[in-house]
Amino acid sequence: MKYVSTRTQSQPLSFSQALAKGLASDGGLFVPEIFPSVDVASFSAEATIPDFAAQLLAPFLVGDDLQSRLAPICKAAFNFPIPLRFFGETPVNTGKSSSSGPAAVLELFHGPTAAFKDVGARFLAESIGRIPSETVRTVIVATSGDTGGAVGGAFVGQRGIEVLILFPKGKISARQEKQIACWGQNIKAFAVQGTFDDCQKIVKEALADSQLCRTKNFISANSISIGRLLPQMMYYAKSSLEFFAARGLAPNFIIPTGNLGNAVAALWAKRIGFPIGRVVLATNANRSISDFFESGVWKPSKTLATLANAMDVGNPSNMERLRMLYPTPDVLARDVQALAVSDDEIKSEIVSAFKSSGDIICPHTATAYGAQRKLAVTNAVVVATAHPSKFETIVEPLIGRTIPIPPALERLLSRNSVFTEIAPTLSALKNSLR
Ligand SMILES: *Cc1c(COP(=O)(O)O)cnc(C)c1O
């Protein structure tokens, strides 16, 4: 299996090479050269997550140095549950469509930093840790909130790897900051006096600085890394089989969407043959994706700040992968829909989920509930991307009570924060690394 760029006919690379490189030389994103055909009947919905993931990902690593290490990588990375929870009566195989509300919720937030990014970040870390290297490698990442914590937690304690996380000072929640700055050891956090865009600019400049690259041996842990995207197919493939076994129908997934990484993974799982119906992209007020579905014209826009801040993206980078998968608007429309959900609707979904079932949902997850309701999607699986306790300042006033914090998150929040404050320039970062 080789990986090629979404843009030009680039040199095909192996999985490990694509992982180390991050972005293709022409600036495009890596995608599999061909999608393997998978014998879906040979998969069991009852398999453990590591076993299921290793079987699913095996054809994507054929011929790669990491192929023989796939089982231990999955075992180390996926050490937390990813439950598909049905609503209402215990699932029976009726072969009938569900009525109004969502049929089930896929909970992706039971990892160490309580957001779905743990899945991709932990697989990436375990993979990179097993690629032989003579020099210390430096993982560098800019974060607007959730990515930094997931990457820090995934790489902490790994020998031969140093991690630099850049976050915009004062622009993320207190709990998000704690998850980035609590790790110590080989994880270094930098509070940049600027915006997320400044952080991203410094990372890009660092990756392009040949002198710095010679001493640092950089690897990007950005969300466009193929090593973060591939493993996300696992929970869609597995839960689609669980849903099919319970209801006799293929589920439609409603996915809170920002950079489109999570949704592209679902569509890749569909492409290789798993029983997945439609995929609905639920966005916040950043409308570039829903506008594209309405008009057929792709026009990235400026980023708006919303209550679902991890989805505040005006120019989703994985659009290139989506458009490669569906080259024309009519084939895209057969499988995929998109809908923007406003901050007011996010708030009312949080309130109504709590009132109707006692469920406490995060602002990102609320966009999926909103899209399900507005489009009246049947056999809907809403995807829950983060634990609500990470966004307690938004959710608690709406539901009028305190949200219990999961034990893993509680442990992180009780640690000390250590970070270095820097001016928003590459030279400031270089100085503090000296
Ligand atoms: C990152 C994130 C998203 C958006 O995922 P994409 O893959 O960028 O579309 C949604 N919800 C939460 C909680 C996130 O952290």
The ligand as a Tripos MOL2 file, in Angstrom:
@<TRIPOS>MOLECULE
LIG
   15    15     1     0     0
SMALL
NO_CHARGES

@<TRIPOS>ATOM
      1 C1        -11.6240   18.5140   16.5970 C.3       1 LIG1
      2 C2        -13.0110   18.3690   17.0870 C.ar      1 LIG1
      3 C3        -14.1060   18.3170   16.2070 C.ar      1 LIG1
      4 C4        -13.9580   18.4610   14.7120 C.3       1 LIG1
      5 O1        -13.3640   17.3240   14.1320 O.3       1 LIG1
      6 P1        -12.7910   17.4000   12.6400 P.3       1 LIG1
      7 O2        -12.1260   16.0990   12.3990 O.co2     1 LIG1
      8 O3        -11.8140   18.5540   12.6400 O.co2     1 LIG1
      9 O4        -13.9340   17.6530   11.7300 O.co2     1 LIG1
     10 C5        -15.3820   18.1200   16.7340 C.ar      1 LIG1
     11 N1        -15.5670   18.0190   18.0590 N.ar      1 LIG1
     12 C6        -14.5430   18.0700   18.9400 C.ar      1 LIG1
     13 C7        -14.8350   17.9610   20.3920 C.3       1 LIG1
     14 C8        -13.2300   18.2490   18.5000 C.ar      1 LIG1
     15 O5        -12.2170   18.3180   19.3810 O.3       1 LIG1
@<TRIPOS>BOND
     1     1     2 1
     2     2     3 ar
     3     2    14 ar
     4     3     4 1
     5     3    10 ar
     6     4     5 1
     7     5     6 1
     8     6     7 2
     9     6     8 1
    10     6     9 1
    11    10    11 ar
    12    11    12 ar
    13    12    13 1
    14    12    14 ar
    15    14    15 1
@<TRIPOS>SUBSTRUCTURE
     1 LIG1         1 GROUP 0 **** ****
